[in-house]
């Protein structure tokens, strides 16, 4: 079993992978970890339960993305196209359950946030970090979708869905940071409403993934 330092080293090496999909996801995961540590300390400092929950949630999604990325790299080494497809489809189905669970947990916590609230004001200088993080995450997700727009591999589809879920949580954090910086009385409600929307999309994506039927690609046997 790889140690954490070995996994970290492998992620750094994958930034230079020839497969741009591997490189982008690796960079996104590294960014997740670095920003999550910073937000963890900040959340503890301001005693924001909502921020701390989102930090933990982003870390969980990051671990999920790392696992899928590892399976994607492994799938590229499977010589038989049919075996490769069945392996990817199993990963796709397994990931759909994970997406449903993550979505349900997030929607439950977002609803709690809506009714309980979280009275924290984000200083202006930190607002730029939240904005930069959300923009970068969204840019990675959009770039990954553009690169793989013609690919219908089950595991690539999975990576797209999880990537946008990851970016969605970053946007929820940004909304909260902006509204709280403005001292808006409904900052918690706006942020949690965005959280419910993101969670609903995650649940919807998980259901679509779970219901997707096998559709073996037509292979050239000549």
mmCIF file of the C-alpha atoms, coordinates in Angstrom:
data_MODEL
# 
_entry.id   MODEL 
# 
loop_
_atom_site.group_PDB 
_atom_site.id 
_atom_site.type_symbol 
_atom_site.label_atom_id 
_atom_site.label_alt_id 
_atom_site.label_comp_id 
_atom_site.label_asym_id 
_atom_site.label_entity_id 
_atom_site.label_seq_id 
_atom_site.pdbx_PDB_ins_code 
_atom_site.Cartn_x 
_atom_site.Cartn_y 
_atom_site.Cartn_z 
_atom_site.occupancy 
_atom_site.B_iso_or_equiv 
_atom_site.pdbx_formal_charge 
_atom_site.auth_seq_id 
_atom_site.auth_comp_id 
_atom_site.auth_asym_id 
_atom_site.auth_atom_id 
_atom_site.pdbx_PDB_model_num 
ATOM 1   C CA . UNK A 1 1   ? 0.000   0.000  0.000   1.00 0.00 ? 1   UNK A CA 1 
ATOM 2   C CA . UNK A 1 2   ? 1.314   3.431  -0.945  1.00 0.00 ? 2   UNK A CA 1 
ATOM 3   C CA . UNK A 1 3   ? 2.095   5.917  1.799   1.00 0.00 ? 3   UNK A CA 1 
ATOM 4   C CA . UNK A 1 4   ? 0.674   9.448  1.709   1.00 0.00 ? 4   UNK A CA 1 
ATOM 5   C CA . UNK A 1 5   ? 4.058   10.847 0.673   1.00 0.00 ? 5   UNK A CA 1 
ATOM 6   C CA . UNK A 1 6   ? 4.229   8.391  -2.233  1.00 0.00 ? 6   UNK A CA 1 
ATOM 7   C CA . UNK A 1 7   ? 0.728   9.334  -3.370  1.00 0.00 ? 7   UNK A CA 1 
ATOM 8   C CA . UNK A 1 8   ? 1.621   13.016 -3.165  1.00 0.00 ? 8   UNK A CA 1 
ATOM 9   C CA . UNK A 1 9   ? 4.790   12.436 -5.202  1.00 0.00 ? 9   UNK A CA 1 
ATOM 10  C CA . UNK A 1 10  ? 2.806   10.510 -7.808  1.00 0.00 ? 10  UNK A CA 1 
ATOM 11  C CA . UNK A 1 11  ? 0.277   13.335 -8.083  1.00 0.00 ? 11  UNK A CA 1 
ATOM 12  C CA . UNK A 1 12  ? 3.073   15.835 -8.689  1.00 0.00 ? 12  UNK A CA 1 
ATOM 13  C CA . UNK A 1 13  ? 4.564   13.612 -11.375 1.00 0.00 ? 13  UNK A CA 1 
ATOM 14  C CA . UNK A 1 14  ? 1.175   13.210 -13.083 1.00 0.00 ? 14  UNK A CA 1 
ATOM 15  C CA . UNK A 1 15  ? 0.985   16.966 -13.684 1.00 0.00 ? 15  UNK A CA 1 
ATOM 16  C CA . UNK A 1 16  ? 3.360   16.349 -16.577 1.00 0.00 ? 16  UNK A CA 1 
ATOM 17  C CA . UNK A 1 17  ? 1.457   13.333 -17.923 1.00 0.00 ? 17  UNK A CA 1 
ATOM 18  C CA . UNK A 1 18  ? 0.907   13.267 -21.687 1.00 0.00 ? 18  UNK A CA 1 
ATOM 19  C CA . UNK A 1 19  ? -2.766  12.556 -21.086 1.00 0.00 ? 19  UNK A CA 1 
ATOM 20  C CA . UNK A 1 20  ? -4.098  16.071 -20.485 1.00 0.00 ? 20  UNK A CA 1 
ATOM 21  C CA . UNK A 1 21  ? -7.044  14.616 -18.566 1.00 0.00 ? 21  UNK A CA 1 
ATOM 22  C CA . UNK A 1 22  ? -4.672  13.034 -16.033 1.00 0.00 ? 22  UNK A CA 1 
ATOM 23  C CA . UNK A 1 23  ? -2.668  16.252 -15.770 1.00 0.00 ? 23  UNK A CA 1 
ATOM 24  C CA . UNK A 1 24  ? -5.731  18.475 -15.194 1.00 0.00 ? 24  UNK A CA 1 
ATOM 25  C CA . UNK A 1 25  ? -7.329  16.228 -12.587 1.00 0.00 ? 25  UNK A CA 1 
ATOM 26  C CA . UNK A 1 26  ? -3.995  15.850 -10.767 1.00 0.00 ? 26  UNK A CA 1 
ATOM 27  C CA . UNK A 1 27  ? -3.527  19.631 -10.654 1.00 0.00 ? 27  UNK A CA 1 
ATOM 28  C CA . UNK A 1 28  ? -7.103  20.062 -9.440  1.00 0.00 ? 28  UNK A CA 1 
ATOM 29  C CA . UNK A 1 29  ? -6.627  17.540 -6.627  1.00 0.00 ? 29  UNK A CA 1 
ATOM 30  C CA . UNK A 1 30  ? -3.374  19.204 -5.526  1.00 0.00 ? 30  UNK A CA 1 
ATOM 31  C CA . UNK A 1 31  ? -5.085  22.589 -5.534  1.00 0.00 ? 31  UNK A CA 1 
ATOM 32  C CA . UNK A 1 32  ? -7.927  21.108 -3.497  1.00 0.00 ? 32  UNK A CA 1 
ATOM 33  C CA . UNK A 1 33  ? -5.580  19.842 -0.810  1.00 0.00 ? 33  UNK A CA 1 
ATOM 34  C CA . UNK A 1 34  ? -3.560  23.047 -0.522  1.00 0.00 ? 34  UNK A CA 1 
ATOM 35  C CA . UNK A 1 35  ? -6.608  25.328 -0.397  1.00 0.00 ? 35  UNK A CA 1 
ATOM 36  C CA . UNK A 1 36  ? -8.431  22.978 1.966   1.00 0.00 ? 36  UNK A CA 1 
ATOM 37  C CA . UNK A 1 37  ? -5.656  23.171 4.532   1.00 0.00 ? 37  UNK A CA 1 
ATOM 38  C CA . UNK A 1 38  ? -5.730  26.966 4.361   1.00 0.00 ? 38  UNK A CA 1 
ATOM 39  C CA . UNK A 1 39  ? -9.526  27.041 4.674   1.00 0.00 ? 39  UNK A CA 1 
ATOM 40  C CA . UNK A 1 40  ? -9.417  24.552 7.543   1.00 0.00 ? 40  UNK A CA 1 
ATOM 41  C CA . UNK A 1 41  ? -7.263  26.865 9.647   1.00 0.00 ? 41  UNK A CA 1 
ATOM 42  C CA . UNK A 1 42  ? -9.348  29.847 8.636   1.00 0.00 ? 42  UNK A CA 1 
ATOM 43  C CA . UNK A 1 43  ? -12.603 28.070 9.473   1.00 0.00 ? 43  UNK A CA 1 
ATOM 44  C CA . UNK A 1 44  ? -11.249 27.136 12.899  1.00 0.00 ? 44  UNK A CA 1 
ATOM 45  C CA . UNK A 1 45  ? -10.082 30.709 13.441  1.00 0.00 ? 45  UNK A CA 1 
ATOM 46  C CA . UNK A 1 46  ? -13.469 32.293 12.651  1.00 0.00 ? 46  UNK A CA 1 
ATOM 47  C CA . UNK A 1 47  ? -15.370 29.313 14.113  1.00 0.00 ? 47  UNK A CA 1 
ATOM 48  C CA . UNK A 1 48  ? -17.523 28.784 11.059  1.00 0.00 ? 48  UNK A CA 1 
ATOM 49  C CA . UNK A 1 49  ? -19.206 25.394 11.071  1.00 0.00 ? 49  UNK A CA 1 
ATOM 50  C CA . UNK A 1 50  ? -20.377 25.862 7.472   1.00 0.00 ? 50  UNK A CA 1 
ATOM 51  C CA . UNK A 1 51  ? -16.874 26.570 6.172   1.00 0.00 ? 51  UNK A CA 1 
ATOM 52  C CA . UNK A 1 52  ? -15.418 23.666 8.115   1.00 0.00 ? 52  UNK A CA 1 
ATOM 53  C CA . UNK A 1 53  ? -18.035 21.313 6.741   1.00 0.00 ? 53  UNK A CA 1 
ATOM 54  C CA . UNK A 1 54  ? -17.314 22.463 3.194   1.00 0.00 ? 54  UNK A CA 1 
ATOM 55  C CA . UNK A 1 55  ? -13.580 21.982 3.736   1.00 0.00 ? 55  UNK A CA 1 
ATOM 56  C CA . UNK A 1 56  ? -14.100 18.401 4.907   1.00 0.00 ? 56  UNK A CA 1 
ATOM 57  C CA . UNK A 1 57  ? -16.520 17.824 2.050   1.00 0.00 ? 57  UNK A CA 1 
ATOM 58  C CA . UNK A 1 58  ? -14.040 19.105 -0.549  1.00 0.00 ? 58  UNK A CA 1 
ATOM 59  C CA . UNK A 1 59  ? -11.369 16.810 0.887   1.00 0.00 ? 59  UNK A CA 1 
ATOM 60  C CA . UNK A 1 60  ? -13.751 13.838 0.609   1.00 0.00 ? 60  UNK A CA 1 
ATOM 61  C CA . UNK A 1 61  ? -14.495 14.715 -3.022  1.00 0.00 ? 61  UNK A CA 1 
ATOM 62  C CA . UNK A 1 62  ? -10.763 15.100 -3.620  1.00 0.00 ? 62  UNK A CA 1 
ATOM 63  C CA . UNK A 1 63  ? -10.140 11.584 -2.281  1.00 0.00 ? 63  UNK A CA 1 
ATOM 64  C CA . UNK A 1 64  ? -12.984 10.334 -4.481  1.00 0.00 ? 64  UNK A CA 1 
ATOM 65  C CA . UNK A 1 65  ? -11.454 12.013 -7.533  1.00 0.00 ? 65  UNK A CA 1 
ATOM 66  C CA . UNK A 1 66  ? -8.046  10.546 -6.727  1.00 0.00 ? 66  UNK A CA 1 
ATOM 67  C CA . UNK A 1 67  ? -9.511  7.046  -6.571  1.00 0.00 ? 67  UNK A CA 1 
ATOM 68  C CA . UNK A 1 68  ? -11.278 7.474  -9.916  1.00 0.00 ? 68  UNK A CA 1 
ATOM 69  C CA . UNK A 1 69  ? -8.130  8.952  -11.448 1.00 0.00 ? 69  UNK A CA 1 
ATOM 70  C CA . UNK A 1 70  ? -6.145  5.924  -10.298 1.00 0.00 ? 70  UNK A CA 1 
ATOM 71  C CA . UNK A 1 71  ? -8.725  3.592  -11.849 1.00 0.00 ? 71  UNK A CA 1 
ATOM 72  C CA . UNK A 1 72  ? -8.688  5.635  -15.061 1.00 0.00 ? 72  UNK A CA 1 
ATOM 73  C CA . UNK A 1 73  ? -4.912  5.271  -15.340 1.00 0.00 ? 73  UNK A CA 1 
ATOM 74  C CA . UNK A 1 74  ? -5.230  1.538  -14.660 1.00 0.00 ? 74  UNK A CA 1 
ATOM 75  C CA . UNK A 1 75  ? -7.975  1.149  -17.287 1.00 0.00 ? 75  UNK A CA 1 
ATOM 76  C CA . UNK A 1 76  ? -5.674  2.555  -19.979 1.00 0.00 ? 76  UNK A CA 1 
ATOM 77  C CA . UNK A 1 77  ? -3.367  -0.415 -19.392 1.00 0.00 ? 77  UNK A CA 1 
ATOM 78  C CA . UNK A 1 78  ? -6.076  -3.033 -20.026 1.00 0.00 ? 78  UNK A CA 1 
ATOM 79  C CA . UNK A 1 79  ? -5.282  -4.444 -23.490 1.00 0.00 ? 79  UNK A CA 1 
ATOM 80  C CA . UNK A 1 80  ? -8.655  -5.957 -24.343 1.00 0.00 ? 80  UNK A CA 1 
ATOM 81  C CA . UNK A 1 81  ? -11.209 -3.216 -25.285 1.00 0.00 ? 81  UNK A CA 1 
ATOM 82  C CA . UNK A 1 82  ? -14.150 -5.231 -23.970 1.00 0.00 ? 82  UNK A CA 1 
ATOM 83  C CA . UNK A 1 83  ? -12.482 -5.952 -20.633 1.00 0.00 ? 83  UNK A CA 1 
ATOM 84  C CA . UNK A 1 84  ? -11.567 -2.289 -20.412 1.00 0.00 ? 84  UNK A CA 1 
ATOM 85  C CA . UNK A 1 85  ? -15.160 -1.211 -21.043 1.00 0.00 ? 85  UNK A CA 1 
ATOM 86  C CA . UNK A 1 86  ? -16.609 -3.586 -18.436 1.00 0.00 ? 86  UNK A CA 1 
ATOM 87  C CA . UNK A 1 87  ? -14.046 -2.414 -15.892 1.00 0.00 ? 87  UNK A CA 1 
ATOM 88  C CA . UNK A 1 88  ? -14.886 1.226  -16.576 1.00 0.00 ? 88  UNK A CA 1 
ATOM 89  C CA . UNK A 1 89  ? -18.616 0.526  -16.421 1.00 0.00 ? 89  UNK A CA 1 
ATOM 90  C CA . UNK A 1 90  ? -18.228 -1.104 -12.987 1.00 0.00 ? 90  UNK A CA 1 
ATOM 91  C CA . UNK A 1 91  ? -16.351 1.979  -11.798 1.00 0.00 ? 91  UNK A CA 1 
ATOM 92  C CA . UNK A 1 92  ? -19.121 4.141  -13.254 1.00 0.00 ? 92  UNK A CA 1 
ATOM 93  C CA . UNK A 1 93  ? -21.840 2.224  -11.397 1.00 0.00 ? 93  UNK A CA 1 
ATOM 94  C CA . UNK A 1 94  ? -19.915 2.182  -8.121  1.00 0.00 ? 94  UNK A CA 1 
ATOM 95  C CA . UNK A 1 95  ? -19.276 5.920  -8.434  1.00 0.00 ? 95  UNK A CA 1 
ATOM 96  C CA . UNK A 1 96  ? -22.984 6.607  -8.958  1.00 0.00 ? 96  UNK A CA 1 
ATOM 97  C CA . UNK A 1 97  ? -23.715 5.276  -5.456  1.00 0.00 ? 97  UNK A CA 1 
ATOM 98  C CA . UNK A 1 98  ? -20.962 7.471  -4.038  1.00 0.00 ? 98  UNK A CA 1 
ATOM 99  C CA . UNK A 1 99  ? -22.410 10.493 -5.823  1.00 0.00 ? 99  UNK A CA 1 
ATOM 100 C CA . UNK A 1 100 ? -25.879 9.806  -4.439  1.00 0.00 ? 100 UNK A CA 1 
ATOM 101 C CA . UNK A 1 101 ? -24.528 9.530  -0.885  1.00 0.00 ? 101 UNK A CA 1 
ATOM 102 C CA . UNK A 1 102 ? -22.429 12.684 -1.232  1.00 0.00 ? 102 UNK A CA 1 
ATOM 103 C CA . UNK A 1 103 ? -25.407 14.568 -2.656  1.00 0.00 ? 103 UNK A CA 1 
ATOM 104 C CA . UNK A 1 104 ? -27.760 13.470 0.119   1.00 0.00 ? 104 UNK A CA 1 
ATOM 105 C CA . UNK A 1 105 ? -25.268 14.409 2.833   1.00 0.00 ? 105 UNK A CA 1 
ATOM 106 C CA . UNK A 1 106 ? -24.654 17.811 1.265   1.00 0.00 ? 106 UNK A CA 1 
ATOM 107 C CA . UNK A 1 107 ? -28.332 18.610 0.808   1.00 0.00 ? 107 UNK A CA 1 
ATOM 108 C CA . UNK A 1 108 ? -29.037 17.665 4.435   1.00 0.00 ? 108 UNK A CA 1 
ATOM 109 C CA . UNK A 1 109 ? -26.259 19.920 5.736   1.00 0.00 ? 109 UNK A CA 1 
ATOM 110 C CA . UNK A 1 110 ? -27.306 22.728 3.376   1.00 0.00 ? 110 UNK A CA 1 
ATOM 111 C CA . UNK A 1 111 ? -30.864 22.587 4.728   1.00 0.00 ? 111 UNK A CA 1 
ATOM 112 C CA . UNK A 1 112 ? -29.547 22.680 8.275   1.00 0.00 ? 112 UNK A CA 1 
ATOM 113 C CA . UNK A 1 113 ? -27.449 25.708 7.347   1.00 0.00 ? 113 UNK A CA 1 
ATOM 114 C CA . UNK A 1 114 ? -30.538 27.384 5.871   1.00 0.00 ? 114 UNK A CA 1 
ATOM 115 C CA . UNK A 1 115 ? -32.501 27.115 9.119   1.00 0.00 ? 115 UNK A CA 1 
ATOM 116 C CA . UNK A 1 116 ? -29.689 27.437 11.697  1.00 0.00 ? 116 UNK A CA 1 
ATOM 117 C CA . UNK A 1 117 ? -27.380 29.923 9.969   1.00 0.00 ? 117 UNK A CA 1 
ATOM 118 C CA . UNK A 1 118 ? -23.720 30.714 10.544  1.00 0.00 ? 118 UNK A CA 1 
ATOM 119 C CA . UNK A 1 119 ? -22.932 34.286 11.616  1.00 0.00 ? 119 UNK A CA 1 
ATOM 120 C CA . UNK A 1 120 ? -19.394 34.839 10.306  1.00 0.00 ? 120 UNK A CA 1 
ATOM 121 C CA . UNK A 1 121 ? -18.007 37.760 8.331   1.00 0.00 ? 121 UNK A CA 1 
ATOM 122 C CA . UNK A 1 122 ? -15.290 37.047 5.768   1.00 0.00 ? 122 UNK A CA 1 
ATOM 123 C CA . UNK A 1 123 ? -12.660 39.848 5.578   1.00 0.00 ? 123 UNK A CA 1 
ATOM 124 C CA . UNK A 1 124 ? -12.139 41.346 2.120   1.00 0.00 ? 124 UNK A CA 1 
ATOM 125 C CA . UNK A 1 125 ? -8.568  40.086 1.703   1.00 0.00 ? 125 UNK A CA 1 
ATOM 126 C CA . UNK A 1 126 ? -9.721  36.485 2.068   1.00 0.00 ? 126 UNK A CA 1 
ATOM 127 C CA . UNK A 1 127 ? -12.523 37.012 -0.418  1.00 0.00 ? 127 UNK A CA 1 
ATOM 128 C CA . UNK A 1 128 ? -10.015 37.070 -3.277  1.00 0.00 ? 128 UNK A CA 1 
ATOM 129 C CA . UNK A 1 129 ? -8.707  33.629 -2.306  1.00 0.00 ? 129 UNK A CA 1 
ATOM 130 C CA . UNK A 1 130 ? -12.213 32.175 -2.306  1.00 0.00 ? 130 UNK A CA 1 
ATOM 131 C CA . UNK A 1 131 ? -12.895 33.774 -5.703  1.00 0.00 ? 131 UNK A CA 1 
ATOM 132 C CA . UNK A 1 132 ? -9.618  32.571 -7.221  1.00 0.00 ? 132 UNK A CA 1 
ATOM 133 C CA . UNK A 1 133 ? -10.189 29.040 -5.946  1.00 0.00 ? 133 UNK A CA 1 
ATOM 134 C CA . UNK A 1 134 ? -13.739 28.848 -7.332  1.00 0.00 ? 134 UNK A CA 1 
ATOM 135 C CA . UNK A 1 135 ? -12.722 30.266 -10.729 1.00 0.00 ? 135 UNK A CA 1 
ATOM 136 C CA . UNK A 1 136 ? -9.763  27.888 -11.046 1.00 0.00 ? 136 UNK A CA 1 
ATOM 137 C CA . UNK A 1 137 ? -11.894 24.870 -10.098 1.00 0.00 ? 137 UNK A CA 1 
ATOM 138 C CA . UNK A 1 138 ? -14.580 25.825 -12.601 1.00 0.00 ? 138 UNK A CA 1 
ATOM 139 C CA . UNK A 1 139 ? -11.961 26.463 -15.300 1.00 0.00 ? 139 UNK A CA 1 
ATOM 140 C CA . UNK A 1 140 ? -10.444 23.014 -14.732 1.00 0.00 ? 140 UNK A CA 1 
ATOM 141 C CA . UNK A 1 141 ? -13.881 21.382 -14.929 1.00 0.00 ? 141 UNK A CA 1 
ATOM 142 C CA . UNK A 1 142 ? -14.796 23.222 -18.156 1.00 0.00 ? 142 UNK A CA 1 
ATOM 143 C CA . UNK A 1 143 ? -11.404 22.550 -19.711 1.00 0.00 ? 143 UNK A CA 1 
ATOM 144 C CA . UNK A 1 144 ? -11.670 18.860 -18.886 1.00 0.00 ? 144 UNK A CA 1 
ATOM 145 C CA . UNK A 1 145 ? -15.131 18.693 -20.453 1.00 0.00 ? 145 UNK A CA 1 
ATOM 146 C CA . UNK A 1 146 ? -13.942 20.423 -23.638 1.00 0.00 ? 146 UNK A CA 1 
ATOM 147 C CA . UNK A 1 147 ? -10.970 18.083 -24.007 1.00 0.00 ? 147 UNK A CA 1 
ATOM 148 C CA . UNK A 1 148 ? -13.065 14.953 -23.520 1.00 0.00 ? 148 UNK A CA 1 
ATOM 149 C CA . UNK A 1 149 ? -16.272 16.174 -25.220 1.00 0.00 ? 149 UNK A CA 1 
ATOM 150 C CA . UNK A 1 150 ? -16.049 13.448 -27.896 1.00 0.00 ? 150 UNK A CA 1 
ATOM 151 C CA . UNK A 1 151 ? -15.221 10.655 -25.483 1.00 0.00 ? 151 UNK A CA 1 
ATOM 152 C CA . UNK A 1 152 ? -18.013 8.428  -24.228 1.00 0.00 ? 152 UNK A CA 1 
ATOM 153 C CA . UNK A 1 153 ? -15.936 6.191  -21.938 1.00 0.00 ? 153 UNK A CA 1 
ATOM 154 C CA . UNK A 1 154 ? -17.903 5.448  -18.731 1.00 0.00 ? 154 UNK A CA 1 
ATOM 155 C CA . UNK A 1 155 ? -14.949 6.362  -16.526 1.00 0.00 ? 155 UNK A CA 1 
ATOM 156 C CA . UNK A 1 156 ? -14.394 9.674  -18.344 1.00 0.00 ? 156 UNK A CA 1 
ATOM 157 C CA . UNK A 1 157 ? -18.069 10.518 -17.879 1.00 0.00 ? 157 UNK A CA 1 
ATOM 158 C CA . UNK A 1 158 ? -17.623 9.783  -14.191 1.00 0.00 ? 158 UNK A CA 1 
ATOM 159 C CA . UNK A 1 159 ? -14.635 12.119 -13.956 1.00 0.00 ? 159 UNK A CA 1 
ATOM 160 C CA . UNK A 1 160 ? -16.656 14.919 -15.585 1.00 0.00 ? 160 UNK A CA 1 
ATOM 161 C CA . UNK A 1 161 ? -19.556 14.582 -13.130 1.00 0.00 ? 161 UNK A CA 1 
ATOM 162 C CA . UNK A 1 162 ? -17.326 14.484 -10.060 1.00 0.00 ? 162 UNK A CA 1 
ATOM 163 C CA . UNK A 1 163 ? -15.270 17.391 -11.404 1.00 0.00 ? 163 UNK A CA 1 
ATOM 164 C CA . UNK A 1 164 ? -18.326 19.622 -11.695 1.00 0.00 ? 164 UNK A CA 1 
ATOM 165 C CA . UNK A 1 165 ? -19.527 18.579 -8.233  1.00 0.00 ? 165 UNK A CA 1 
ATOM 166 C CA . UNK A 1 166 ? -16.138 19.650 -6.911  1.00 0.00 ? 166 UNK A CA 1 
ATOM 167 C CA . UNK A 1 167 ? -16.385 23.017 -8.685  1.00 0.00 ? 167 UNK A CA 1 
ATOM 168 C CA . UNK A 1 168 ? -19.964 23.470 -7.468  1.00 0.00 ? 168 UNK A CA 1 
ATOM 169 C CA . UNK A 1 169 ? -18.943 23.243 -3.808  1.00 0.00 ? 169 UNK A CA 1 
ATOM 170 C CA . UNK A 1 170 ? -16.243 25.882 -4.413  1.00 0.00 ? 170 UNK A CA 1 
ATOM 171 C CA . UNK A 1 171 ? -18.907 28.196 -5.885  1.00 0.00 ? 171 UNK A CA 1 
ATOM 172 C CA . UNK A 1 172 ? -21.099 27.671 -2.816  1.00 0.00 ? 172 UNK A CA 1 
ATOM 173 C CA . UNK A 1 173 ? -18.190 28.740 -0.622  1.00 0.00 ? 173 UNK A CA 1 
ATOM 174 C CA . UNK A 1 174 ? -17.611 31.812 -2.803  1.00 0.00 ? 174 UNK A CA 1 
ATOM 175 C CA . UNK A 1 175 ? -21.265 32.876 -2.539  1.00 0.00 ? 175 UNK A CA 1 
ATOM 176 C CA . UNK A 1 176 ? -21.050 32.573 1.225   1.00 0.00 ? 176 UNK A CA 1 
ATOM 177 C CA . UNK A 1 177 ? -17.813 34.582 1.355   1.00 0.00 ? 177 UNK A CA 1 
ATOM 178 C CA . UNK A 1 178 ? -19.197 37.389 -0.830  1.00 0.00 ? 178 UNK A CA 1 
ATOM 179 C CA . UNK A 1 179 ? -22.521 37.661 0.985   1.00 0.00 ? 179 UNK A CA 1 
ATOM 180 C CA . UNK A 1 180 ? -20.954 37.558 4.448   1.00 0.00 ? 180 UNK A CA 1 
ATOM 181 C CA . UNK A 1 181 ? -18.354 40.168 3.431   1.00 0.00 ? 181 UNK A CA 1 
ATOM 182 C CA . UNK A 1 182 ? -21.258 42.428 2.440   1.00 0.00 ? 182 UNK A CA 1 
ATOM 183 C CA . UNK A 1 183 ? -22.817 41.752 5.874   1.00 0.00 ? 183 UNK A CA 1 
ATOM 184 C CA . UNK A 1 184 ? -25.940 40.536 4.127   1.00 0.00 ? 184 UNK A CA 1 
ATOM 185 C CA . UNK A 1 185 ? -28.425 39.239 6.713   1.00 0.00 ? 185 UNK A CA 1 
ATOM 186 C CA . UNK A 1 186 ? -29.355 36.297 4.493   1.00 0.00 ? 186 UNK A CA 1 
ATOM 187 C CA . UNK A 1 187 ? -25.801 35.213 3.628   1.00 0.00 ? 187 UNK A CA 1 
ATOM 188 C CA . UNK A 1 188 ? -26.324 31.786 5.158   1.00 0.00 ? 188 UNK A CA 1 
ATOM 189 C CA . UNK A 1 189 ? -29.623 31.319 3.346   1.00 0.00 ? 189 UNK A CA 1 
ATOM 190 C CA . UNK A 1 190 ? -28.213 32.298 -0.071  1.00 0.00 ? 190 UNK A CA 1 
ATOM 191 C CA . UNK A 1 191 ? -25.217 30.035 0.373   1.00 0.00 ? 191 UNK A CA 1 
ATOM 192 C CA . UNK A 1 192 ? -27.239 27.093 1.636   1.00 0.00 ? 192 UNK A CA 1 
ATOM 193 C CA . UNK A 1 193 ? -29.742 27.526 -1.209  1.00 0.00 ? 193 UNK A CA 1 
ATOM 194 C CA . UNK A 1 194 ? -26.840 27.292 -3.650  1.00 0.00 ? 194 UNK A CA 1 
ATOM 195 C CA . UNK A 1 195 ? -25.721 24.220 -1.703  1.00 0.00 ? 195 UNK A CA 1 
ATOM 196 C CA . UNK A 1 196 ? -29.146 22.613 -2.169  1.00 0.00 ? 196 UNK A CA 1 
ATOM 197 C CA . UNK A 1 197 ? -28.957 23.278 -5.930  1.00 0.00 ? 197 UNK A CA 1 
ATOM 198 C CA . UNK A 1 198 ? -25.459 21.784 -6.184  1.00 0.00 ? 198 UNK A CA 1 
ATOM 199 C CA . UNK A 1 199 ? -26.492 18.785 -4.074  1.00 0.00 ? 199 UNK A CA 1 
ATOM 200 C CA . UNK A 1 200 ? -29.605 18.252 -6.218  1.00 0.00 ? 200 UNK A CA 1 
ATOM 201 C CA . UNK A 1 201 ? -27.458 18.249 -9.367  1.00 0.00 ? 201 UNK A CA 1 
ATOM 202 C CA . UNK A 1 202 ? -25.138 15.734 -7.718  1.00 0.00 ? 202 UNK A CA 1 
ATOM 203 C CA . UNK A 1 203 ? -28.068 13.495 -6.842  1.00 0.00 ? 203 UNK A CA 1 
ATOM 204 C CA . UNK A 1 204 ? -29.464 13.859 -10.361 1.00 0.00 ? 204 UNK A CA 1 
ATOM 205 C CA . UNK A 1 205 ? -26.069 13.029 -11.842 1.00 0.00 ? 205 UNK A CA 1 
ATOM 206 C CA . UNK A 1 206 ? -25.777 10.000 -9.574  1.00 0.00 ? 206 UNK A CA 1 
ATOM 207 C CA . UNK A 1 207 ? -29.209 8.726  -10.620 1.00 0.00 ? 207 UNK A CA 1 
ATOM 208 C CA . UNK A 1 208 ? -28.405 9.158  -14.330 1.00 0.00 ? 208 UNK A CA 1 
ATOM 209 C CA . UNK A 1 209 ? -25.108 7.324  -13.836 1.00 0.00 ? 209 UNK A CA 1 
ATOM 210 C CA . UNK A 1 210 ? -26.831 4.503  -11.961 1.00 0.00 ? 210 UNK A CA 1 
ATOM 211 C CA . UNK A 1 211 ? -29.565 4.070  -14.580 1.00 0.00 ? 211 UNK A CA 1 
ATOM 212 C CA . UNK A 1 212 ? -27.211 4.217  -17.570 1.00 0.00 ? 212 UNK A CA 1 
ATOM 213 C CA . UNK A 1 213 ? -27.223 0.982  -19.556 1.00 0.00 ? 213 UNK A CA 1 
ATOM 214 C CA . UNK A 1 214 ? -24.233 -0.763 -21.025 1.00 0.00 ? 214 UNK A CA 1 
ATOM 215 C CA . UNK A 1 215 ? -23.522 0.394  -24.556 1.00 0.00 ? 215 UNK A CA 1 
ATOM 216 C CA . UNK A 1 216 ? -20.506 -1.423 -25.896 1.00 0.00 ? 216 UNK A CA 1 
ATOM 217 C CA . UNK A 1 217 ? -18.577 0.588  -28.481 1.00 0.00 ? 217 UNK A CA 1 
ATOM 218 C CA . UNK A 1 218 ? -18.429 -0.764 -32.002 1.00 0.00 ? 218 UNK A CA 1 
ATOM 219 C CA . UNK A 1 219 ? -14.872 -1.981 -32.506 1.00 0.00 ? 219 UNK A CA 1 
ATOM 220 C CA . UNK A 1 220 ? -13.045 -2.231 -35.790 1.00 0.00 ? 220 UNK A CA 1 
ATOM 221 C CA . UNK A 1 221 ? -12.152 -5.905 -36.123 1.00 0.00 ? 221 UNK A CA 1 
ATOM 222 C CA . UNK A 1 222 ? -10.464 -5.604 -39.525 1.00 0.00 ? 222 UNK A CA 1 
# 
